[in-house]
């Protein structure tokens, strides 16, 4: 059973699991369907916040439950309360649960000197934020800890995903460069020398980890990432190439962006976040099914088709809740900064 089947992760996971021979029930709030799914997939409408509805969906039981939309201790209690009817679980977590050795995390990055500096590569043994209900990071680690504590009753693989990319993303970071190509912007301003690295994971690679974990039940936490973590400058170049556009001029800024609308991208981190993927390779036999560059043409084609002639914030409300139009596409501010440096 897949909870959150109509989302970006769920679509890819249902496809991968069905092709691997599983009989899949694809559950989502609207009972949505994806044309790439085999016809034998059974779609079901369910509100995962409704405990009784979720219990009825599990019914007499399932061999594997994948939860793509679990947050916080309450959702962990939902799942553990059904442990006697679930063979094993795979639950999507996030790399945002990590904190560095000074207690800095994604939750502190807007504070002075608050950006975390993680080891490279970043292993699953790295310390994490304290659990709680304060923010996304603390809720995810509360979810993890509650599920792992019940590992004797419900084996669960928790996948700490990086920057998820691919079609159907509610937060498509690639839009930052795709829209610039569509708007005929010729210069890419990049803070931190263009060297920022925020480990991506394509939805199909995440689905492969899910497929493997379904076949190898256990209680574990694993990073979820692509084979490589490109720099933001690499991504800028790759998007131009995937869209068949002339190579843009890349202008780098030493250190932080002078303002949120000049040089700060959705990947801009002062210190790299690069996952250690050796545990997934060792415990699951994980081998990525695609790379960032190989997968990019389908992503940018999907984005370009959706955004042409439409307001991006209406198409991607989740992204609009995180970024403003000015911070992502502050073209006037970019032009003023370039003019001020004699560009």
C-alpha positions as CSV (number, residue, x, y, z in Angstrom):
1,X,0.0,0.0,0.0
2,X,1.3,3.4,-1.0
3,X,0.1,6.5,1.0
4,X,0.5,9.7,-1.0
5,X,0.5,7.9,-4.3
6,X,-0.5,10.8,-6.5
7,X,2.5,13.0,-5.4
8,X,5.9,13.1,-7.1
9,X,7.4,10.3,-5.0
10,X,4.3,8.2,-4.9
11,X,3.9,8.2,-8.7
12,X,7.4,6.9,-9.3
13,X,7.2,4.4,-6.4
14,X,3.9,2.8,-7.5
15,X,5.3,2.4,-11.0
16,X,8.5,0.8,-9.7
17,X,6.7,-1.5,-7.2
18,X,4.1,-2.7,-9.7
19,X,6.8,-3.5,-12.3
20,X,8.6,-5.4,-9.6
21,X,5.6,-7.7,-9.2
22,X,3.8,-6.2,-6.2
23,X,0.0,-5.9,-6.1
24,X,-0.2,-2.2,-5.3
25,X,-3.0,-0.1,-3.7
26,X,-2.3,3.5,-4.6
27,X,-3.9,5.7,-1.9
28,X,-4.2,9.5,-2.0
29,X,-6.7,12.1,-0.9
30,X,-8.2,12.4,-4.4
31,X,-7.6,8.8,-5.5
32,X,-5.5,10.0,-8.4
33,X,-4.1,8.0,-11.3
34,X,-0.9,8.2,-13.3
35,X,-0.8,7.0,-16.9
36,X,2.5,5.2,-16.4
37,X,1.0,2.8,-13.9
38,X,0.0,-0.7,-15.0
39,X,-3.8,-1.2,-15.2
40,X,-3.8,-3.7,-12.3
41,X,-2.9,-0.9,-9.8
42,X,-5.8,-0.3,-7.5
43,X,-6.4,3.4,-6.7
44,X,-8.1,4.4,-3.5
45,X,-9.2,7.8,-2.1
46,X,-8.3,8.3,1.6
47,X,-7.5,11.1,4.0
48,X,-4.4,9.9,5.9
49,X,-5.3,12.3,8.8
50,X,-8.4,10.1,9.4
51,X,-7.2,7.3,11.6
52,X,-10.3,5.2,11.0
53,X,-10.1,5.6,7.3
54,X,-6.4,4.6,7.2
55,X,-7.1,1.6,9.4
56,X,-9.9,0.5,7.1
57,X,-7.6,1.0,4.1
58,X,-5.0,-1.4,5.6
59,X,-7.9,-3.8,6.3
60,X,-6.7,-7.3,7.0
61,X,-3.1,-6.2,6.3
62,X,-0.5,-5.6,3.7
63,X,3.0,-6.9,3.2
64,X,4.6,-3.5,2.7
65,X,3.3,0.0,3.5
66,X,5.0,3.0,1.9
67,X,4.2,6.4,3.5
68,X,5.3,9.3,1.3
69,X,3.5,12.0,3.4
70,X,4.3,11.2,7.0
71,X,5.2,14.0,9.4
72,X,5.6,14.0,13.1
73,X,4.9,11.7,16.0
74,X,1.1,11.6,15.4
75,X,1.6,9.9,12.0
76,X,4.1,7.5,13.6
77,X,1.4,6.5,16.1
78,X,-1.0,5.9,13.2
79,X,1.5,3.4,11.7
80,X,2.6,1.7,14.8
81,X,-1.0,1.3,15.9
82,X,-1.4,-0.9,12.8
83,X,1.8,-2.7,13.2
84,X,0.1,-6.1,13.6
85,X,-1.3,-5.7,10.1
86,X,1.7,-4.4,8.3
87,X,4.6,-6.6,7.3
88,X,7.1,-3.8,7.0
89,X,7.1,-0.1,6.2
90,X,9.1,2.3,4.1
91,X,8.8,6.0,5.2
92,X,10.1,9.1,3.5
93,X,12.1,11.3,5.8
94,X,14.5,14.2,4.9
95,X,18.1,15.2,5.1
96,X,16.8,18.3,6.9
97,X,16.9,16.3,10.2
98,X,20.7,16.6,10.3
99,X,22.5,19.2,12.4
100,X,26.2,19.9,12.5
101,X,28.6,19.6,15.4
102,X,27.7,23.1,16.6
103,X,23.9,22.4,16.6
104,X,23.2,24.3,13.3
105,X,20.7,22.9,10.8
106,X,18.3,24.0,8.1
107,X,16.1,25.5,10.8
108,X,18.9,27.9,11.8
109,X,20.3,28.8,8.4
110,X,18.6,32.3,8.4
111,X,20.3,33.2,11.7
112,X,23.7,34.9,11.8
113,X,26.3,32.2,11.3
114,X,23.5,29.7,11.4
115,X,24.3,27.7,8.2
116,X,25.3,24.1,9.0
117,X,28.7,22.8,8.0
118,X,28.3,19.1,7.6
119,X,31.0,16.5,7.1
120,X,31.6,15.5,3.5
121,X,30.3,13.0,2.8
122,X,27.5,13.2,5.3
123,X,26.8,9.8,7.0
124,X,23.6,8.6,8.7
125,X,25.4,8.6,12.0
126,X,25.7,12.4,12.0
127,X,23.8,14.0,14.9
128,X,20.2,15.2,14.3
129,X,18.0,18.0,15.5
130,X,16.0,17.3,18.7
131,X,12.5,15.9,18.1
132,X,9.4,18.2,18.5
133,X,6.6,19.9,16.7
134,X,8.3,23.2,16.1
135,X,9.2,22.9,12.4
136,X,9.6,20.5,9.5
137,X,13.0,19.3,10.7
138,X,11.9,18.5,14.3
139,X,8.7,16.8,13.1
140,X,10.6,14.6,10.7
141,X,13.0,13.4,13.4
142,X,10.2,12.9,15.9
143,X,8.6,10.6,13.2
144,X,11.9,8.7,12.7
145,X,12.5,8.2,16.4
146,X,9.0,7.0,17.2
147,X,9.1,4.5,14.3
148,X,12.5,3.2,15.1
149,X,11.5,2.7,18.8
150,X,8.8,0.3,17.5
151,X,11.1,-1.6,15.3
152,X,10.5,-4.9,17.1
153,X,6.9,-4.7,16.0
154,X,7.2,-2.8,12.7
155,X,10.4,-3.1,10.7
156,X,10.8,0.3,9.0
157,X,13.2,1.8,6.5
158,X,13.4,5.6,6.8
159,X,14.8,7.3,3.7
160,X,16.4,10.7,4.3
161,X,15.9,12.3,0.9
162,X,18.0,15.1,-0.5
163,X,16.7,17.8,-2.9
164,X,14.0,15.8,-4.8
165,X,13.8,16.5,-8.5
166,X,11.9,15.3,-11.5
167,X,8.4,15.8,-13.1
168,X,5.5,16.5,-10.8
169,X,7.6,18.2,-8.1
170,X,5.7,20.6,-5.9
171,X,8.9,22.5,-5.3
172,X,10.8,22.3,-8.6
173,X,14.1,24.0,-7.9
174,X,15.0,23.7,-11.6
175,X,12.4,26.4,-12.4
176,X,15.0,28.9,-11.2
177,X,17.0,28.3,-14.4
178,X,14.3,27.0,-16.7
179,X,12.4,30.3,-16.4
180,X,15.5,32.3,-17.0
181,X,16.0,30.4,-20.3
182,X,12.4,31.1,-21.3
183,X,12.7,34.8,-20.3
184,X,15.9,35.1,-22.4
185,X,18.1,36.0,-19.5
186,X,21.7,35.6,-20.5
187,X,23.6,35.9,-17.2
188,X,23.5,33.6,-14.1
189,X,24.5,35.2,-10.9
190,X,25.6,32.6,-8.3
191,X,26.6,33.2,-4.7
192,X,29.4,31.3,-3.0
193,X,31.4,31.1,-6.1
194,X,28.8,28.9,-7.8
195,X,30.2,26.0,-5.8
196,X,27.1,25.2,-3.6
197,X,26.2,21.6,-3.5
198,X,22.8,20.4,-2.2
199,X,22.6,16.6,-2.9
200,X,19.7,15.9,-5.3
201,X,17.7,12.7,-5.6
202,X,15.6,12.0,-8.6
203,X,12.1,10.5,-7.9
204,X,13.1,7.4,-9.9
205,X,16.2,6.9,-7.7
206,X,14.1,7.3,-4.6
207,X,11.6,4.8,-6.1
208,X,14.5,2.3,-6.6
209,X,15.5,2.7,-2.9
210,X,11.9,2.0,-2.0
211,X,11.7,-1.0,-4.2
212,X,14.8,-2.5,-2.7
213,X,13.8,-1.7,0.9
214,X,10.4,-3.4,0.2
215,X,12.3,-6.6,-0.6
216,X,14.7,-6.4,2.3
217,X,12.6,-5.4,5.4
218,X,14.5,-4.0,8.4
219,X,14.7,-1.1,10.8
220,X,17.2,1.3,9.5
221,X,17.9,4.9,8.4
222,X,19.4,5.5,5.0
223,X,20.4,8.5,2.9
224,X,18.6,8.9,-0.4
225,X,20.6,10.6,-3.2
226,X,21.7,10.6,-6.8
227,X,25.1,9.2,-7.7
228,X,26.7,12.7,-7.7
229,X,25.9,16.0,-6.2
230,X,26.6,18.7,-8.9
231,X,27.4,22.3,-8.0
232,X,24.9,25.0,-8.7
233,X,27.1,26.2,-11.6
234,X,27.0,22.6,-13.0
235,X,23.2,22.7,-12.8
236,X,23.0,26.1,-14.5
237,X,25.0,24.7,-17.4
238,X,23.1,21.5,-17.5
239,X,19.7,23.2,-17.7
240,X,20.9,25.3,-20.6
241,X,22.1,22.2,-22.4
242,X,18.9,20.3,-21.7
243,X,16.8,23.1,-23.1
244,X,18.9,23.5,-26.2
245,X,19.8,27.0,-25.2
246,X,23.1,28.8,-25.8
247,X,25.4,28.6,-22.8
248,X,24.7,31.5,-20.4
249,X,27.4,33.7,-18.8
250,X,28.0,32.6,-15.3
251,X,29.0,35.4,-12.9
252,X,30.0,34.3,-9.5
253,X,29.8,36.2,-6.2
254,X,32.4,35.4,-3.5
255,X,30.6,34.5,-0.3
256,X,26.9,35.1,0.4
257,X,24.5,36.8,-1.9
258,X,24.3,40.6,-1.4
259,X,20.6,40.2,-1.2
260,X,18.0,37.4,-1.5
261,X,17.2,38.5,-5.1
262,X,20.8,38.6,-6.3
263,X,22.7,35.3,-6.6
264,X,20.7,33.2,-4.2
265,X,19.3,30.0,-5.8
266,X,17.3,27.1,-4.3
267,X,20.6,25.2,-4.0
268,X,22.7,28.0,-2.5
269,X,24.4,26.8,0.6
270,X,27.6,28.2,2.0
271,X,28.8,24.7,2.9
272,X,28.2,21.5,0.9
273,X,25.5,19.0,1.8
274,X,26.7,15.8,0.1
275,X,25.3,12.4,1.3
276,X,27.3,9.3,2.0
277,X,25.4,6.7,0.0
278,X,27.6,3.7,1.0
279,X,25.1,2.4,3.6
280,X,22.3,2.2,1.0
281,X,24.7,0.4,-1.4
282,X,25.8,-2.0,1.3
283,X,22.4,-2.8,3.0
284,X,20.1,-2.7,-0.1
285,X,22.5,-3.2,-3.0
286,X,21.4,0.3,-4.3
287,X,22.5,1.4,-7.7
288,X,21.0,4.5,-9.1
289,X,18.8,4.1,-12.1
290,X,19.5,7.6,-13.5
291,X,21.8,10.6,-12.9
292,X,21.0,14.2,-12.5
293,X,22.1,15.0,-16.1
294,X,20.4,12.0,-17.7
295,X,17.1,12.8,-16.0
296,X,17.2,16.6,-16.6
297,X,15.7,16.8,-20.1
298,X,12.4,15.3,-19.0
299,X,12.3,17.5,-15.9
300,X,12.9,20.8,-17.8
301,X,10.5,19.8,-20.6
302,X,7.7,19.2,-18.1
303,X,8.5,22.5,-16.4
304,X,8.8,24.5,-19.5
305,X,5.5,23.2,-20.9
306,X,3.7,24.0,-17.6
307,X,5.0,27.4,-17.0
308,X,4.8,29.0,-20.4
309,X,2.3,31.9,-20.3
310,X,1.3,31.2,-16.7
311,X,2.2,32.5,-13.3
312,X,4.5,30.1,-11.6
313,X,3.2,30.8,-8.1
314,X,-0.3,29.6,-9.1
315,X,1.2,26.4,-10.6
316,X,3.5,25.7,-7.6
317,X,1.9,27.0,-4.4
318,X,4.2,25.0,-2.2
319,X,7.2,26.7,-3.8
320,X,5.5,30.1,-3.6
321,X,5.1,29.5,0.2
322,X,8.9,29.2,0.4
323,X,10.1,31.7,-2.1
324,X,8.7,35.0,-3.4
325,X,8.7,36.0,-7.0
326,X,11.3,38.7,-6.2
327,X,13.7,36.3,-4.5
328,X,13.6,33.8,-7.4
329,X,13.3,36.1,-10.3
330,X,14.5,39.5,-9.2
331,X,15.6,40.5,-12.6
332,X,15.7,44.3,-11.9
333,X,17.9,43.7,-8.8
334,X,20.2,41.5,-10.9
335,X,20.5,44.1,-13.6
336,X,21.2,46.8,-11.0
337,X,23.9,44.8,-9.4
338,X,25.5,44.0,-12.7
339,X,25.4,47.6,-13.7
340,X,27.0,48.6,-10.4
341,X,30.0,46.4,-11.0
342,X,30.5,47.7,-14.5
343,X,29.1,44.6,-16.2
